[in-house]
Amino acid sequence: MQKINISIFALLIAFGFASCNQSQETKEAPQTDSVETVAAVPAVPVELKDPDSNKAYKLYINLKDVLVKSSSAEAQAAAKELSAVLHKLPSQTNTAALADKIAESTDLKEQRVSFTTLSNDLIAMFKKAEVNSGSIFVQYCPMANEGEGAYWLASEEEIRNPYYGDEMLNCGEVKETIAKK
């Protein structure tokens, strides 16, 4: 019975890595997702109508980028800035508290777990926001949070996974696009 459980576990691990199309042999340098990033086809910068929401989005992208780089110290600083802006927005007190939790932690794994809930809250917020230009991509990694999966936002379709950084940089897919209506 134990051999069967071990075999099943091994298959699940193999499936997880295969589902992320991540090769163990090649390592890509982490890249960041910047609102002003120019890709092969220039991306239109994301601009939201509400200035505070727009600032919150840009600070969220910065936080995501430093998590992609696996920088706990930079994540603390980025989360602190994001929290200050979220505290100014109506109905975002709980979301600001999640950013505070990231800012208070020095453990990258804990920061990424809190980032999951923060992302979910901000996805809901930005789905209601008025987008003036650009597109916000809701991305998903099935392997994040020990296989429970997790979402995040990006300004580009290209996957740069904040939950694994360079371990599984490209694990994920675009699930939805938020754009001007």
Secondary structure as UniProt FT lines:
FT   HELIX           2..19
FT   TURN            20..21
FT   TURN            35..36
FT   STRAND          47..48
FT   HELIX           51..68
FT   TURN            69..70
FT   HELIX           72..86
FT   TURN            87..88
FT   TURN            90..91
FT   HELIX           93..104
FT   HELIX           108..128
FT   STRAND          131..133
FT   STRAND          135..141
FT   TURN            142..143
FT   HELIX           144..147
FT   STRAND          150..154
FT   TURN            162..164
FT   HELIX           165..167
FT   TURN            169..170
FT   STRAND          173..179
//
